[in-house]
Amino acid sequence: MRKTTILFTLLVSINLFAQQTNFNSTNSISHESAPQNNTETGSGDLSSDAENIHDLTSATNFNPTDKTVYDAQKSNSPYEWKWVRDGIWTGAALGASAYGLILIKNKEDLPLSEREKFLNEESLQKEIDKLNFLDQWVAGKHNKSANAISDIPFALSFAAPFAFLFDDEINDHTGQYVGLYIESLATTAAIYTITAGLVNRSRPYVYDNSGDTGDDRRFKNNGQRSFYSGHVAATATATFFAAKAFSDFNPDANGKVFVWAGAATLPAAVGVLRMEAGQHFLTDVLLGYVLGAGTGILVPELHKKKVENIDIYPSSGTSFNGDSYNGMAFRYTF
């Protein structure tokens, strides 16, 4: 932080010095030119004076596209991190996540009064028929291999954002980048854990009455956490955050479409495996996907610098009436 402050102060000083030098040089030209005209013409030629004023003001007019010394060397991060705001945000999200985990741990098992309908074939089919058409085909799935395999892309997704630290633009702002990533994951964790702790929905394997899934597993409290898919939500947050941040740091980079394609594919693969494992229904996966991806994109977007499309610069010139002016110009690019 100290090095950053010193560097910032140095850059501002250089910029001010450069502008002051340019201003003094212009004044010097103005003072040298004015007596020369008066000496030659006495009372002065108004048309010549107007031309001289126009030439001088044109020379001192700043082109908003020209970079100052500070602009050429300042940070190119598209984001801003505020310790108080983001510290409170991240801390609150982590606290909410802890509270959600307590709710999940204290969830009750499926009541005895409701277990009978999952044990009788006829009543079980009625329960399946109550499901919406998007979820009915998932009821009863219980593939243990798919459950184990789903943890692989789930774990890999958390490493995905760190792989982009090899990018030079992102690497220059590692602390800010990692802070936003943690904030994104904490936000997703808070939303998921509280929802899973408060909402009871039987997992698809609860509908498995083949004997492959033991009743003890079917009716434990963990079997009531189908809504919604935390695996998919967390995976989508990690991958879409990485794609969003990479695109913001490298707006002109080639191959961004492949980055976004990878970001979309990984959580989708996790979702398919979680359904095959009988852990979640399709609607659980879709909701987790949307919420996770939304958080991964929205958190960085909310931290983007709001003034990056605004230019404020000194300007001078001649009006339609022939009067010279000096002032500040404001430009906003949509």
BELMO-V525634 format. One record per backbone hydrogen bond with DSSP energy under -0.5 kcal/mol. NH is the residue of the N-H (numbers start at 1). CO is the residue of the C=O. Records with the same first field share a line. If there is no record, write none. Layout:
# BELMO-V525634
NH->CO  CO
This chain:
# BELMO-V525634
5->1
6->2
7->3
8->4
9->5
10->6
11->7
12->8
13->9
14->10
15->11
16->12
17->13
18->14
19->15
20->16
21->17
22->18
23->19
24->20
25->21
26->22
27->23
28->24
29->25
30->26
31->27
32->28
33->29
34->30
35->31
36->32
37->33
38->34
39->35
40->36
41->37
42->38
43->41
44->41
46->44
49->45
50->46
51->47
52->48
53->49
54->50
55->51
56->52
57->53
58->54
59->55
60->56
61->57
62->314
64->62
66->63
72->68
73->69  70
74->70
80->303
83->81
86->82
87->83
88->84
89->85
90->86
91->87
92->88
93->89
94->90
95->91
96->92
97->93
98->94
99->95
100->96
101->97
102->98
103->99
104->100
105->101
106->102
107->104
110->219
114->111
115->111  112
116->112
118->115
119->115  116
120->116
124->120
125->121
126->122
127->123
128->124
129->125
130->126
131->127  128
135->132
136->132
138->135
139->135  136
140->204
141->138
143->276
144->142
147->143
148->144
149->145
150->146
151->148
152->149
153->149
154->150
155->151
156->152
157->153
158->154  155
159->155  156
160->156
161->157
163->159  160
164->160  161
165->162
166->163
167->164
171->167
172->168
173->170
174->171
177->173
178->174
179->175
180->176
181->177
182->178
183->179
184->180
185->181
186->182
187->183
188->184
189->185
190->186
191->187
192->188
193->189
194->190
195->191
196->192
197->193
198->194
199->195
201->199  224
203->223
205->278
206->203
207->204
208->205
209->207
214->212
218->214
219->215
220->216  217
223->220
224->221
225->222
226->201
228->226
229->284
230->228
233->229
234->230
235->231
236->232
237->233
238->234
239->235
240->236
241->237
242->238
243->239
244->240
245->241
246->242
247->243
248->244
249->245
250->246
253->250
256->253
258->255
259->255
260->256
261->257
262->258
263->259
264->260
265->261
266->262
267->263
268->264
269->265
270->266
271->267
272->268
273->269
274->270
275->271
276->272
277->273
278->275
279->274
280->274
285->281
286->282
287->283
288->284
289->285
290->286
291->287
292->288
293->289
294->290
295->291
296->292
297->293
298->294
299->295
301->297
302->298
303->299  300
304->301
305->78
308->305
310->307
311->331
313->329
315->327
317->325
319->323
322->319
325->317
327->315
329->313
331->311
333->309
334->332
